[in-house]
Amino acid sequence: MNVLSFSFCFPSPARPTWGVFVLQRLAALAESAEVQVVSPVPTFPLLSRLRNGKLKPRDEWSDLTVHRPKWFYFPGVLKRLDGRLYARGIRKWLEGFCRDRRPDVLDAHFVWPDGVAVGRLARRLGIPYTITLRGWLYEAMGNRAILAQCVEALQNADAIISVSGHLARTAVELGADESRMHVIPNGVDTERFTIREKSACRAELDLAADARLIVAVGHLGPRKGQRENVQALARLPEDVHLVAVGGDPDGGRNEREVRELIDRLGLAGRVVLTGPQPYDSIPKYLSAADVSVLASHREGCPNVVLESLASGTPVVATNVGAVPDLVQPGENGEIVPPRDVDALAGALGRVLASPRSPEQVRRSKAVKSWGQVADAVRGVLEGVARAGAPGGPSNA
């Protein structure tokens, strides 16, 4: 089976940690199928050079061949046109690629803009296509023009893979065909994220040896709930500390606001803001924790929850996205409503008061390797490839 996968969010020399979850699924899939990646690069004069650096039209990333054709876009404005511009920008490149090696399936990793663009191109070329639903569907729901395009792409897709049951139900309510829906949550790198000695991780990271540690991996923007984490900490005993691992996507404004909140609540000695950290450090932070927390306002399938569970660390998370599919209250953590600081503090307190063994947490049903996920994805793609694309090429 020959699969051509499309993802605007994919690692590159300019953004080496971007889209790691897409890379991991594709790398696992490539062990049993022929996979090439298309990660189109949005371009706008001058700005694109500063943003993307000198990206090559084709490179290798983790043994995957990655094509980076360019497409023109308008930064910050007219975003409803992105799907159409994406399709128009890479159409000639894709037609040339198909002349040499026609894919069995076009595989879009996000509904917007990938899914919308791939849907248009697939109908033109008569190739079946799939879309993976992640948290970006929720973003699209805030714009009626974008949402209409996403719904059309979902309705015409030969199969839809959703990383959570909630996303799948949302898509069906919007008009997607339930019979073409497959719920396959993300996997986790079970070799990288494994049980480690807690005190050794704390010593290596220079974290308090005798405190009870809550670790929150996520940027400092409001959506990730770091402000709620700080407010919840103020309701917990003084021996409980918070380590917030992540940078500021807004040039320092969020960090200033979070630090002001920390000072106002008198928590300066109990909170560590690490700033952005390399991916290889995340397993150590999670292993250093007594509990991890994800207080996000919205998510698709949050990888950090899976990474924490694989590390043997229980999780308190908000009831968003795939969280109900991953966390079993009383077994490997707790689930609370978004933006509810009292509930968050209560759940953290309960988990801290009743430690789970790392081995028990790691045995969570949700912890699956990327190889297991790839097997499930391959089954969906093979079914689509066997069925082929109805109608043949068109001028859509």
Contacts in CASP RR format, 6 or more apart in sequence:
PFRMAT RR
TARGET T0000
AUTHOR 0000-0000-0000
METHOD contacts of the structure
MODEL  1
MNVLSFSFCFPSPARPTWGVFVLQRLAALAESAEVQVVSPVPTFPLLSRL
RNGKLKPRDEWSDLTVHRPKWFYFPGVLKRLDGRLYARGIRKWLEGFCRD
RRPDVLDAHFVWPDGVAVGRLARRLGIPYTITLRGWLYEAMGNRAILAQC
VEALQNADAIISVSGHLARTAVELGADESRMHVIPNGVDTERFTIREKSA
CRAELDLAADARLIVAVGHLGPRKGQRENVQALARLPEDVHLVAVGGDPD
GGRNEREVRELIDRLGLAGRVVLTGPQPYDSIPKYLSAADVSVLASHREG
CPNVVLESLASGTPVVATNVGAVPDLVQPGENGEIVPPRDVDALAGALGR
VLASPRSPEQVRRSKAVKSWGQVADAVRGVLEGVARAGAPGGPSNA
1 33 0 8 1.000
1 34 0 8 1.000
1 104 0 8 1.000
1 105 0 8 1.000
1 378 0 8 1.000
1 381 0 8 1.000
1 382 0 8 1.000
1 385 0 8 1.000
2 33 0 8 1.000
2 34 0 8 1.000
2 101 0 8 1.000
2 102 0 8 1.000
2 103 0 8 1.000
2 104 0 8 1.000
2 105 0 8 1.000
3 29 0 8 1.000
3 33 0 8 1.000
3 34 0 8 1.000
3 35 0 8 1.000
3 36 0 8 1.000
3 103 0 8 1.000
3 104 0 8 1.000
3 105 0 8 1.000
3 107 0 8 1.000
3 381 0 8 1.000
4 36 0 8 1.000
4 38 0 8 1.000
4 97 0 8 1.000
4 103 0 8 1.000
4 105 0 8 1.000
4 106 0 8 1.000
4 107 0 8 1.000
5 26 0 8 1.000
5 35 0 8 1.000
5 36 0 8 1.000
5 37 0 8 1.000
5 38 0 8 1.000
5 107 0 8 1.000
5 108 0 8 1.000
5 109 0 8 1.000
6 37 0 8 1.000
6 38 0 8 1.000
6 39 0 8 1.000
6 40 0 8 1.000
6 106 0 8 1.000
6 107 0 8 1.000
6 108 0 8 1.000
6 109 0 8 1.000
6 114 0 8 1.000
6 115 0 8 1.000
6 117 0 8 1.000
6 118 0 8 1.000
7 19 0 8 1.000
7 22 0 8 1.000
7 37 0 8 1.000
7 38 0 8 1.000
7 39 0 8 1.000
7 108 0 8 1.000
7 109 0 8 1.000
7 110 0 8 1.000
7 114 0 8 1.000
8 39 0 8 1.000
8 40 0 8 1.000
8 42 0 8 1.000
8 86 0 8 1.000
8 110 0 8 1.000
8 113 0 8 1.000
8 114 0 8 1.000
9 18 0 8 1.000
9 19 0 8 1.000
9 22 0 8 1.000
9 39 0 8 1.000
9 109 0 8 1.000
9 110 0 8 1.000
10 18 0 8 1.000
10 19 0 8 1.000
10 22 0 8 1.000
10 23 0 8 1.000
10 37 0 8 1.000
10 39 0 8 1.000
10 61 0 8 1.000
10 66 0 8 1.000
11 17 0 8 1.000
11 18 0 8 1.000
11 19 0 8 1.000
11 20 0 8 1.000
11 23 0 8 1.000
11 61 0 8 1.000
11 62 0 8 1.000
12 18 0 8 1.000
12 39 0 8 1.000
12 52 0 8 1.000
12 55 0 8 1.000
12 59 0 8 1.000
12 61 0 8 1.000
12 66 0 8 1.000
12 68 0 8 1.000
13 53 0 8 1.000
13 55 0 8 1.000
14 51 0 8 1.000
14 52 0 8 1.000
14 53 0 8 1.000
14 55 0 8 1.000
17 278 0 8 1.000
17 279 0 8 1.000
20 279 0 8 1.000
20 303 0 8 1.000
21 186 0 8 1.000
21 187 0 8 1.000
21 303 0 8 1.000
22 109 0 8 1.000
23 61 0 8 1.000
23 62 0 8 1.000
23 64 0 8 1.000
24 187 0 8 1.000
24 189 0 8 1.000
24 370 0 8 1.000
25 186 0 8 1.000
25 187 0 8 1.000
25 370 0 8 1.000
25 373 0 8 1.000
25 374 0 8 1.000
25 377 0 8 1.000
26 35 0 8 1.000
26 37 0 8 1.000
26 64 0 8 1.000
27 62 0 8 1.000
27 63 0 8 1.000
27 64 0 8 1.000
27 370 0 8 1.000
28 369 0 8 1.000
28 370 0 8 1.000
28 371 0 8 1.000
28 373 0 8 1.000
28 374 0 8 1.000
29 35 0 8 1.000
29 374 0 8 1.000
29 377 0 8 1.000
29 378 0 8 1.000
30 63 0 8 1.000
30 64 0 8 1.000
31 371 0 8 1.000
31 374 0 8 1.000
32 374 0 8 1.000
32 375 0 8 1.000
32 378 0 8 1.000
33 378 0 8 1.000
33 381 0 8 1.000
35 64 0 8 1.000
36 64 0 8 1.000
36 65 0 8 1.000
36 66 0 8 1.000
36 67 0 8 1.000
37 61 0 8 1.000
37 64 0 8 1.000
37 65 0 8 1.000
37 66 0 8 1.000
37 67 0 8 1.000
38 66 0 8 1.000
38 67 0 8 1.000
38 68 0 8 1.000
38 69 0 8 1.000
38 90 0 8 1.000
38 94 0 8 1.000
39 66 0 8 1.000
39 67 0 8 1.000
39 68 0 8 1.000
40 68 0 8 1.000
40 69 0 8 1.000
40 70 0 8 1.000
40 71 0 8 1.000
40 86 0 8 1.000
40 89 0 8 1.000
40 90 0 8 1.000
40 117 0 8 1.000
41 48 0 8 1.000
41 52 0 8 1.000
41 55 0 8 1.000
41 68 0 8 1.000
41 69 0 8 1.000
41 70 0 8 1.000
41 71 0 8 1.000
42 48 0 8 1.000
42 70 0 8 1.000
42 71 0 8 1.000
42 72 0 8 1.000
42 73 0 8 1.000
42 75 0 8 1.000
42 82 0 8 1.000
42 86 0 8 1.000
43 52 0 8 1.000
43 70 0 8 1.000
43 71 0 8 1.000
43 72 0 8 1.000
43 73 0 8 1.000
44 72 0 8 1.000
44 73 0 8 1.000
44 74 0 8 1.000
44 75 0 8 1.000
47 75 0 8 1.000
55 68 0 8 1.000
56 68 0 8 1.000
57 67 0 8 1.000
57 68 0 8 1.000
57 69 0 8 1.000
58 65 0 8 1.000
58 66 0 8 1.000
58 67 0 8 1.000
58 68 0 8 1.000
59 66 0 8 1.000
59 68 0 8 1.000
60 66 0 8 1.000
67 93 0 8 1.000
67 97 0 8 1.000
69 89 0 8 1.000
69 90 0 8 1.000
69 93 0 8 1.000
69 94 0 8 1.000
70 89 0 8 1.000
71 85 0 8 1.000
71 86 0 8 1.000
71 88 0 8 1.000
71 89 0 8 1.000
71 90 0 8 1.000
72 85 0 8 1.000
72 89 0 8 1.000
73 81 0 8 1.000
73 82 0 8 1.000
73 85 0 8 1.000
73 86 0 8 1.000
74 81 0 8 1.000
79 143 0 8 1.000
79 146 0 8 1.000
80 143 0 8 1.000
80 145 0 8 1.000
80 146 0 8 1.000
80 149 0 8 1.000
82 112 0 8 1.000
82 113 0 8 1.000
83 112 0 8 1.000
83 113 0 8 1.000
83 116 0 8 1.000
83 117 0 8 1.000
83 120 0 8 1.000
83 149 0 8 1.000
84 116 0 8 1.000
84 117 0 8 1.000
84 120 0 8 1.000
86 113 0 8 1.000
86 114 0 8 1.000
86 116 0 8 1.000
86 117 0 8 1.000
87 116 0 8 1.000
87 117 0 8 1.000
87 118 0 8 1.000
87 119 0 8 1.000
87 120 0 8 1.000
87 121 0 8 1.000
90 117 0 8 1.000
90 121 0 8 1.000
91 121 0 8 1.000
91 124 0 8 1.000
94 121 0 8 1.000
94 125 0 8 1.000
95 125 0 8 1.000
98 125 0 8 1.000
98 127 0 8 1.000
102 127 0 8 1.000
103 127 0 8 1.000
104 127 0 8 1.000
104 128 0 8 1.000
104 381 0 8 1.000
104 385 0 8 1.000
104 388 0 8 1.000
105 127 0 8 1.000
105 128 0 8 1.000
105 129 0 8 1.000
105 130 0 8 1.000
105 158 0 8 1.000
105 381 0 8 1.000
105 384 0 8 1.000
105 385 0 8 1.000
106 118 0 8 1.000
106 119 0 8 1.000
106 121 0 8 1.000
106 122 0 8 1.000
106 127 0 8 1.000
106 128 0 8 1.000
106 129 0 8 1.000
106 130 0 8 1.000
107 129 0 8 1.000
107 130 0 8 1.000
107 132 0 8 1.000
107 381 0 8 1.000
108 114 0 8 1.000
108 115 0 8 1.000
108 117 0 8 1.000
108 118 0 8 1.000
108 119 0 8 1.000
108 129 0 8 1.000
108 130 0 8 1.000
108 131 0 8 1.000
108 132 0 8 1.000
109 132 0 8 1.000
109 134 0 8 1.000
110 131 0 8 1.000
110 132 0 8 1.000
110 134 0 8 1.000
110 136 0 8 1.000
111 131 0 8 1.000
111 132 0 8 1.000
111 133 0 8 1.000
111 134 0 8 1.000
111 136 0 8 1.000
111 137 0 8 1.000
111 140 0 8 1.000
111 150 0 8 1.000
111 153 0 8 1.000
111 154 0 8 1.000
112 136 0 8 1.000
112 137 0 8 1.000
112 139 0 8 1.000
112 140 0 8 1.000
112 146 0 8 1.000
112 149 0 8 1.000
112 150 0 8 1.000
114 131 0 8 1.000
115 129 0 8 1.000
115 131 0 8 1.000
115 150 0 8 1.000
115 153 0 8 1.000
115 157 0 8 1.000
116 149 0 8 1.000
116 150 0 8 1.000
116 152 0 8 1.000
116 153 0 8 1.000
118 129 0 8 1.000
118 131 0 8 1.000
118 153 0 8 1.000
119 129 0 8 1.000
119 153 0 8 1.000
119 156 0 8 1.000
119 157 0 8 1.000
120 396 0 8 1.000
122 128 0 8 1.000
122 129 0 8 1.000
122 389 0 8 1.000
123 156 0 8 1.000
123 394 0 8 1.000
123 396 0 8 1.000
124 393 0 8 1.000
124 394 0 8 1.000
124 395 0 8 1.000
124 396 0 8 1.000
125 393 0 8 1.000
126 389 0 8 1.000
126 391 0 8 1.000
126 392 0 8 1.000
126 393 0 8 1.000
126 394 0 8 1.000
127 389 0 8 1.000
128 158 0 8 1.000
128 384 0 8 1.000
128 385 0 8 1.000
128 387 0 8 1.000
128 388 0 8 1.000
128 389 0 8 1.000
129 157 0 8 1.000
129 158 0 8 1.000
129 384 0 8 1.000
129 389 0 8 1.000
130 157 0 8 1.000
130 158 0 8 1.000
130 159 0 8 1.000
130 160 0 8 1.000
130 161 0 8 1.000
130 380 0 8 1.000
130 381 0 8 1.000
130 384 0 8 1.000
131 153 0 8 1.000
131 154 0 8 1.000
131 157 0 8 1.000
131 160 0 8 1.000
131 161 0 8 1.000
132 160 0 8 1.000
132 161 0 8 1.000
132 162 0 8 1.000
132 163 0 8 1.000
133 154 0 8 1.000
133 160 0 8 1.000
133 161 0 8 1.000
133 162 0 8 1.000
133 163 0 8 1.000
133 164 0 8 1.000
133 167 0 8 1.000
133 168 0 8 1.000
133 171 0 8 1.000
134 163 0 8 1.000
134 167 0 8 1.000
134 300 0 8 1.000
134 301 0 8 1.000
135 163 0 8 1.000
135 167 0 8 1.000
135 298 0 8 1.000
135 299 0 8 1.000
135 300 0 8 1.000
135 321 0 8 1.000
137 150 0 8 1.000
137 167 0 8 1.000
137 170 0 8 1.000
137 171 0 8 1.000
138 170 0 8 1.000
138 298 0 8 1.000
138 300 0 8 1.000
140 146 0 8 1.000
140 147 0 8 1.000
140 150 0 8 1.000
141 147 0 8 1.000
147 174 0 8 1.000
150 174 0 8 1.000
151 174 0 8 1.000
151 175 0 8 1.000
151 176 0 8 1.000
154 160 0 8 1.000
154 171 0 8 1.000
154 174 0 8 1.000
154 175 0 8 1.000
154 176 0 8 1.000
155 175 0 8 1.000
155 176 0 8 1.000
155 177 0 8 1.000
157 176 0 8 1.000
157 180 0 8 1.000
158 180 0 8 1.000
158 384 0 8 1.000
158 387 0 8 1.000
158 388 0 8 1.000
158 389 0 8 1.000
159 180 0 8 1.000
159 182 0 8 1.000
159 380 0 8 1.000
159 381 0 8 1.000
159 383 0 8 1.000
159 384 0 8 1.000
160 168 0 8 1.000
160 171 0 8 1.000
160 176 0 8 1.000
160 177 0 8 1.000
160 180 0 8 1.000
160 181 0 8 1.000
160 182 0 8 1.000
161 182 0 8 1.000
161 183 0 8 1.000
161 184 0 8 1.000
161 377 0 8 1.000
161 380 0 8 1.000
162 168 0 8 1.000
162 171 0 8 1.000
162 181 0 8 1.000
162 182 0 8 1.000
162 183 0 8 1.000
162 184 0 8 1.000
163 183 0 8 1.000
163 184 0 8 1.000
163 185 0 8 1.000
163 186 0 8 1.000
163 300 0 8 1.000
163 301 0 8 1.000
163 322 0 8 1.000
164 183 0 8 1.000
164 185 0 8 1.000
164 300 0 8 1.000
164 301 0 8 1.000
164 321 0 8 1.000
164 322 0 8 1.000
164 325 0 8 1.000
165 183 0 8 1.000
165 321 0 8 1.000
165 322 0 8 1.000
165 325 0 8 1.000
166 320 0 8 1.000
166 321 0 8 1.000
166 322 0 8 1.000
166 324 0 8 1.000
167 300 0 8 1.000
167 321 0 8 1.000
167 322 0 8 1.000
168 181 0 8 1.000
168 183 0 8 1.000
171 181 0 8 1.000
172 178 0 8 1.000
172 181 0 8 1.000
182 376 0 8 1.000
182 380 0 8 1.000
183 325 0 8 1.000
184 373 0 8 1.000
184 376 0 8 1.000
184 377 0 8 1.000
184 380 0 8 1.000
185 301 0 8 1.000
185 306 0 8 1.000
185 322 0 8 1.000
185 325 0 8 1.000
185 326 0 8 1.000
185 366 0 8 1.000
185 368 0 8 1.000
185 373 0 8 1.000
186 301 0 8 1.000
186 303 0 8 1.000
186 306 0 8 1.000
186 322 0 8 1.000
186 373 0 8 1.000
187 303 0 8 1.000
187 306 0 8 1.000
187 368 0 8 1.000
187 369 0 8 1.000
187 370 0 8 1.000
187 371 0 8 1.000
187 372 0 8 1.000
187 373 0 8 1.000
188 303 0 8 1.000
188 306 0 8 1.000
188 307 0 8 1.000
188 309 0 8 1.000
188 310 0 8 1.000
188 367 0 8 1.000
188 368 0 8 1.000
188 369 0 8 1.000
188 370 0 8 1.000
189 307 0 8 1.000
189 310 0 8 1.000
189 369 0 8 1.000
189 370 0 8 1.000
190 310 0 8 1.000
190 367 0 8 1.000
190 369 0 8 1.000
192 280 0 8 1.000
192 283 0 8 1.000
193 282 0 8 1.000
193 283 0 8 1.000
193 286 0 8 1.000
193 306 0 8 1.000
193 307 0 8 1.000
193 310 0 8 1.000
193 311 0 8 1.000
194 283 0 8 1.000
194 310 0 8 1.000
194 311 0 8 1.000
194 362 0 8 1.000
195 287 0 8 1.000
195 311 0 8 1.000
195 312 0 8 1.000
195 358 0 8 1.000
195 359 0 8 1.000
195 362 0 8 1.000
196 283 0 8 1.000
196 284 0 8 1.000
196 287 0 8 1.000
196 311 0 8 1.000
197 287 0 8 1.000
198 287 0 8 1.000
198 288 0 8 1.000
199 209 0 8 1.000
201 207 0 8 1.000
201 284 0 8 1.000
201 285 0 8 1.000
201 287 0 8 1.000
201 288 0 8 1.000
202 208 0 8 1.000
202 209 0 8 1.000
202 213 0 8 1.000
202 288 0 8 1.000
203 209 0 8 1.000
204 284 0 8 1.000
205 281 0 8 1.000
205 284 0 8 1.000
205 285 0 8 1.000
205 288 0 8 1.000
207 213 0 8 1.000
207 241 0 8 1.000
207 243 0 8 1.000
207 272 0 8 1.000
207 288 0 8 1.000
208 241 0 8 1.000
210 239 0 8 1.000
211 239 0 8 1.000
211 240 0 8 1.000
211 241 0 8 1.000
211 270 0 8 1.000
212 239 0 8 1.000
212 240 0 8 1.000
212 241 0 8 1.000
212 290 0 8 1.000
212 352 0 8 1.000
213 240 0 8 1.000
213 241 0 8 1.000
213 242 0 8 1.000
213 243 0 8 1.000
213 288 0 8 1.000
213 289 0 8 1.000
213 290 0 8 1.000
213 291 0 8 1.000
214 229 0 8 1.000
214 233 0 8 1.000
214 240 0 8 1.000
214 241 0 8 1.000
214 242 0 8 1.000
214 243 0 8 1.000
214 289 0 8 1.000
214 290 0 8 1.000
214 291 0 8 1.000
214 292 0 8 1.000
214 293 0 8 1.000
214 348 0 8 1.000
214 352 0 8 1.000
215 242 0 8 1.000
215 243 0 8 1.000
215 245 0 8 1.000
215 285 0 8 1.000
215 286 0 8 1.000
215 288 0 8 1.000
215 289 0 8 1.000
215 291 0 8 1.000
215 292 0 8 1.000
215 293 0 8 1.000
215 313 0 8 1.000
216 224 0 8 1.000
216 226 0 8 1.000
216 229 0 8 1.000
216 242 0 8 1.000
216 243 0 8 1.000
216 244 0 8 1.000
216 245 0 8 1.000
216 292 0 8 1.000
216 293 0 8 1.000
216 294 0 8 1.000
216 295 0 8 1.000
217 245 0 8 1.000
217 246 0 8 1.000
217 282 0 8 1.000
217 285 0 8 1.000
217 286 0 8 1.000
217 292 0 8 1.000
217 294 0 8 1.000
217 304 0 8 1.000
217 307 0 8 1.000
217 308 0 8 1.000
218 224 0 8 1.000
218 226 0 8 1.000
218 244 0 8 1.000
218 245 0 8 1.000
218 246 0 8 1.000
218 247 0 8 1.000
218 294 0 8 1.000
218 304 0 8 1.000
219 226 0 8 1.000
219 246 0 8 1.000
219 247 0 8 1.000
219 248 0 8 1.000
219 249 0 8 1.000
219 254 0 8 1.000
220 226 0 8 1.000
220 244 0 8 1.000
220 246 0 8 1.000
220 247 0 8 1.000
220 248 0 8 1.000
220 249 0 8 1.000
220 252 0 8 1.000
220 254 0 8 1.000
220 255 0 8 1.000
220 258 0 8 1.000
220 273 0 8 1.000
221 248 0 8 1.000
221 249 0 8 1.000
221 250 0 8 1.000
221 254 0 8 1.000
222 254 0 8 1.000
222 297 0 8 1.000
223 296 0 8 1.000
223 297 0 8 1.000
223 298 0 8 1.000
224 294 0 8 1.000
224 295 0 8 1.000
224 296 0 8 1.000
224 297 0 8 1.000
225 295 0 8 1.000
225 296 0 8 1.000
225 297 0 8 1.000
226 244 0 8 1.000
226 254 0 8 1.000
226 258 0 8 1.000
226 295 0 8 1.000
227 257 0 8 1.000
227 258 0 8 1.000
227 261 0 8 1.000
228 295 0 8 1.000
228 339 0 8 1.000
228 341 0 8 1.000
228 344 0 8 1.000
229 242 0 8 1.000
229 244 0 8 1.000
229 293 0 8 1.000
229 295 0 8 1.000
229 344 0 8 1.000
230 242 0 8 1.000
230 244 0 8 1.000
230 258 0 8 1.000
230 261 0 8 1.000
230 262 0 8 1.000
230 265 0 8 1.000
230 267 0 8 1.000
230 271 0 8 1.000
231 261 0 8 1.000
231 265 0 8 1.000
231 341 0 8 1.000
231 345 0 8 1.000
232 293 0 8 1.000
232 295 0 8 1.000
232 341 0 8 1.000
232 344 0 8 1.000
232 345 0 8 1.000
232 346 0 8 1.000
232 348 0 8 1.000
233 240 0 8 1.000
233 241 0 8 1.000
233 242 0 8 1.000
233 265 0 8 1.000
233 267 0 8 1.000
233 270 0 8 1.000
233 271 0 8 1.000
233 345 0 8 1.000
234 265 0 8 1.000
234 266 0 8 1.000
234 267 0 8 1.000
235 341 0 8 1.000
235 342 0 8 1.000
235 345 0 8 1.000
235 346 0 8 1.000
236 345 0 8 1.000
236 348 0 8 1.000
236 349 0 8 1.000
236 352 0 8 1.000
238 270 0 8 1.000
240 270 0 8 1.000
240 348 0 8 1.000
240 349 0 8 1.000
240 352 0 8 1.000
241 269 0 8 1.000
241 270 0 8 1.000
241 271 0 8 1.000
241 272 0 8 1.000
242 267 0 8 1.000
242 270 0 8 1.000
242 271 0 8 1.000
242 272 0 8 1.000
243 271 0 8 1.000
243 272 0 8 1.000
243 274 0 8 1.000
243 285 0 8 1.000
243 288 0 8 1.000
243 289 0 8 1.000
244 258 0 8 1.000
244 271 0 8 1.000
244 272 0 8 1.000
244 273 0 8 1.000
244 274 0 8 1.000
244 275 0 8 1.000
245 274 0 8 1.000
245 275 0 8 1.000
245 277 0 8 1.000
245 281 0 8 1.000
245 282 0 8 1.000
245 285 0 8 1.000
246 273 0 8 1.000
246 274 0 8 1.000
246 275 0 8 1.000
246 276 0 8 1.000
246 277 0 8 1.000
247 255 0 8 1.000
247 275 0 8 1.000
247 276 0 8 1.000
248 254 0 8 1.000
248 255 0 8 1.000
248 275 0 8 1.000
255 273 0 8 1.000
255 275 0 8 1.000
258 273 0 8 1.000
259 273 0 8 1.000
262 268 0 8 1.000
262 271 0 8 1.000
274 285 0 8 1.000
277 285 0 8 1.000
282 304 0 8 1.000
282 307 0 8 1.000
283 307 0 8 1.000
283 311 0 8 1.000
286 292 0 8 1.000
286 304 0 8 1.000
286 307 0 8 1.000
286 308 0 8 1.000
286 311 0 8 1.000
286 313 0 8 1.000
287 311 0 8 1.000
287 312 0 8 1.000
287 313 0 8 1.000
289 308 0 8 1.000
289 313 0 8 1.000
290 313 0 8 1.000
290 351 0 8 1.000
290 352 0 8 1.000
290 355 0 8 1.000
291 313 0 8 1.000
291 314 0 8 1.000
291 315 0 8 1.000
291 316 0 8 1.000
291 333 0 8 1.000
291 348 0 8 1.000
291 351 0 8 1.000
291 352 0 8 1.000
292 304 0 8 1.000
292 305 0 8 1.000
292 308 0 8 1.000
292 313 0 8 1.000
292 314 0 8 1.000
292 315 0 8 1.000
292 316 0 8 1.000
293 315 0 8 1.000
293 316 0 8 1.000
293 317 0 8 1.000
293 344 0 8 1.000
293 348 0 8 1.000
294 302 0 8 1.000
294 304 0 8 1.000
294 305 0 8 1.000
294 315 0 8 1.000
294 316 0 8 1.000
294 317 0 8 1.000
294 318 0 8 1.000
294 323 0 8 1.000
295 317 0 8 1.000
295 318 0 8 1.000
295 336 0 8 1.000
295 338 0 8 1.000
295 344 0 8 1.000
296 302 0 8 1.000
296 317 0 8 1.000
296 318 0 8 1.000
296 320 0 8 1.000
296 338 0 8 1.000
297 318 0 8 1.000
297 320 0 8 1.000
297 338 0 8 1.000
297 339 0 8 1.000
298 320 0 8 1.000
298 321 0 8 1.000
298 338 0 8 1.000
299 320 0 8 1.000
299 321 0 8 1.000
299 322 0 8 1.000
299 323 0 8 1.000
300 320 0 8 1.000
300 321 0 8 1.000
300 322 0 8 1.000
301 321 0 8 1.000
301 322 0 8 1.000
301 325 0 8 1.000
301 326 0 8 1.000
302 317 0 8 1.000
302 320 0 8 1.000
302 321 0 8 1.000
302 322 0 8 1.000
302 323 0 8 1.000
302 326 0 8 1.000
305 315 0 8 1.000
305 317 0 8 1.000
305 322 0 8 1.000
305 323 0 8 1.000
305 326 0 8 1.000
305 327 0 8 1.000
305 366 0 8 1.000
306 326 0 8 1.000
306 366 0 8 1.000
306 367 0 8 1.000
308 314 0 8 1.000
308 315 0 8 1.000
309 315 0 8 1.000
309 326 0 8 1.000
309 332 0 8 1.000
309 361 0 8 1.000
309 362 0 8 1.000
309 364 0 8 1.000
309 366 0 8 1.000
309 367 0 8 1.000
310 362 0 8 1.000
310 367 0 8 1.000
311 358 0 8 1.000
311 362 0 8 1.000
312 358 0 8 1.000
312 359 0 8 1.000
312 361 0 8 1.000
312 362 0 8 1.000
313 358 0 8 1.000
313 361 0 8 1.000
314 332 0 8 1.000
314 333 0 8 1.000
314 351 0 8 1.000
314 356 0 8 1.000
314 361 0 8 1.000
315 326 0 8 1.000
315 327 0 8 1.000
315 332 0 8 1.000
315 333 0 8 1.000
315 334 0 8 1.000
316 333 0 8 1.000
316 334 0 8 1.000
316 335 0 8 1.000
316 336 0 8 1.000
316 344 0 8 1.000
316 347 0 8 1.000
316 348 0 8 1.000
316 351 0 8 1.000
317 323 0 8 1.000
317 326 0 8 1.000
317 327 0 8 1.000
317 333 0 8 1.000
317 334 0 8 1.000
317 335 0 8 1.000
317 336 0 8 1.000
318 335 0 8 1.000
318 336 0 8 1.000
318 337 0 8 1.000
318 338 0 8 1.000
318 339 0 8 1.000
318 344 0 8 1.000
319 335 0 8 1.000
319 336 0 8 1.000
319 337 0 8 1.000
319 338 0 8 1.000
320 338 0 8 1.000
323 335 0 8 1.000
324 335 0 8 1.000
325 366 0 8 1.000
326 364 0 8 1.000
326 366 0 8 1.000
327 333 0 8 1.000
327 334 0 8 1.000
327 335 0 8 1.000
327 366 0 8 1.000
328 364 0 8 1.000
328 365 0 8 1.000
329 335 0 8 1.000
331 356 0 8 1.000
331 360 0 8 1.000
331 364 0 8 1.000
332 356 0 8 1.000
332 360 0 8 1.000
332 361 0 8 1.000
332 364 0 8 1.000
333 347 0 8 1.000
333 351 0 8 1.000
333 356 0 8 1.000
334 347 0 8 1.000
334 348 0 8 1.000
334 350 0 8 1.000
334 351 0 8 1.000
335 347 0 8 1.000
336 343 0 8 1.000
336 344 0 8 1.000
336 347 0 8 1.000
337 343 0 8 1.000
END
